[in-house]
């Protein structure tokens, strides 16, 4: 009967180092593809760590507003926000305005800044007085609960038009009475702050 060997090593691996002269030769331990994968994973981890420490995530207040100008081109958007939201806002904060008929992902947004934050409570009669014939429509912008205050977003201009983030949006006119979605950047946080 032949002798059966129980070896955990492959026969070809044992044959490579069968003689003492072969012990000094290079032994291939890992495949180069494994090293490439490992370096790629380390680079990905380093990039994620760098972003977590030095990147930023904007904090946004989202409201709906109405473009309004009694005469001439529209240069301001008006909105009504709850007192709670108004406390998070400050004059000068950047805003991004998107008319409802111009999808943001296709046309971009109009840059602007918070120009004024009302200090007194706004009623439906105040809205009607501010907007005249558009008053009934503007009343829909009042928050359903809590005390509302009026804010004004002044739109940035470029030459004789509005400053759009995408050149495709420059051809779009914003008439008085247009419904607009507004994103107000209230601050920025580092990604690691979300976990600590």
N, C-alpha and C positions, 0 to 999 in steps of 0.2 A: 504494500500500500504506500502510495506517495504521501509525502508530508504536506499537509495543508497549512498555509501561512495565513495568519490573521493580521494583516498589516493595515494601518490606517493611512498609509502613504501610497500614492499611486506608483505603479511599477516604473513608469517613465521618469518620475521625479527621483526615485532611488537610483536608477541607472545613471543619471546626470552626476551624481556625487558618489559613485561607486569606488573610485580610486582616490587616494589622498591628494594627488596632483590636481584634481578637479575642485577641491575645496576652496582654492583661491580664486576660482573663476566667478564671474558675476552670476548671481542667482536672481532670477526675475521673481519678485514677490507680488507686485501688483501690476495690473494692466494700466497703460498710460491713460486710457479713457476714464478710469476711476479718478486719477489725479485731475484731469480736466473738469470732471463733474464736481470734485471737491473744491477746486479753485473757484468755479462758477458759483457754488453755494456760499462760499465765504464772501465773495464779492457782493452777492445779493444781500447777505446779512449785514455787511458793512454799509451798503447803500441804504438799507432800511434803518439802521442805527443813526446814520448821518441825517436822514430825513426826520427821524423822531426827535433829534436834538436841535436841528437848525431849520427845519421846515415850519410851515405855519398853516393853520386851518382857520378860515375866517368864521366869525360868529355873525349871523345875519338875522335881521328883523324883516319879515316879509309882510307887506301891506298892499292893498289895492288903492289906486288913486285915480284922479281925473285930470286930464290936461285942460287948462283953462286960460284964456286970454280974452278980455273984453274987446280988444282991438289989436290987430297986428299978429305976427307969428307967435306961436306958443313957446314960452321960455320957462314955464313953471308947471309943476304937477302938484296938486293938492290932495291930501289924504287925511283921514280921521283915524286916530289910533286911541287905544285905551290909555288911561293914565299910567298903567303898569308898563306898557311899551314905551310911552313917552319918557319915562324915567331912565330908560336905557339909551336914549338918543341924546345927541349933543349937536349944536350948530357946527357945521363944517364936516360932519361925517360923510364919507363917500357913499353914493347911491347908484344903483343900476336900474334903469327904467326900460321896460319892454311894453310897447303898445300891444293890446290883445290881438290885433290883426297882423302882427309881424312876429312870427315864432322866433324865440330867442336863439334856438340852435341854428336857425338859418340866417337870420339878419343881425344877430348880436343884440346889444343893448345900447341905450343912450347913457353916457356918463353924466352924473350930476352930484350935487351936494345938498345936505340939509341946510336950508337957508333960514328957516324960522320954525319954532316950536311954540304953539299957543300955551298960554298960562291959565286960561279960563275954560270952563266947561262949555261945550258947544251943544246947542239944541237944534232940533229940526228947523225951527224958524230962522236960526242963525245961518244954517246951510242955504235955505231958500233965499235969504237976503244976500249972501255972498255970491251965489251963482246965477241969480236971475232966472232966466228960462231953463237953465240946466239944473235948477235947485231940486226938482222932484227926482231927477236921476241921481244927483249927488247924495241925496238922503239915504240911498241904498248903501253907501259906503260907511255909514255910521256903525260902530261896533254894536252888536245886539245886547251886550251886557256891560255894565260899568260906565264910568265917566269917560267921555270922549273929548279929545283935544285936536285941534287942527295943526297939521304940519305942512310946510312948503318945501318942495324939492326944486332947486334952481338947476336947470339943465345947462351943461357946458356947451359952448359953441365952438365951431371951427370954421373960420371965414364967415360966410353968411348963412351957414346951416348948423345943425346940431352935431355934436361929437359922438359918432357911433363907434362901437368896438370893432365892427365889421364894415368894410367899405360898401358892401352890398346894401346896408341899411341906409346909407346916405341919400338914396333916391326916394326914401319913404317920407311922406309928409305926416305931421302929427297935428290934425285939426283940433280945435277947441271942442271939448266934449268926449275925447277919446278915453276909453278905459285903459288903464295901465297897471301892470304888475311892477312893484317896486321892491328891490332888495337893498336894504341899508346895512352897510358893514359896520357893526357896532364894536368890533374888536377882533383880535387874532389870538390864537392859542397855539402853543407848541404841542405837537402830537403826544409827547410823553406826559403832558399835563392831564390828558384824558384818563390816565391810569392811576395817577397819584393825587 
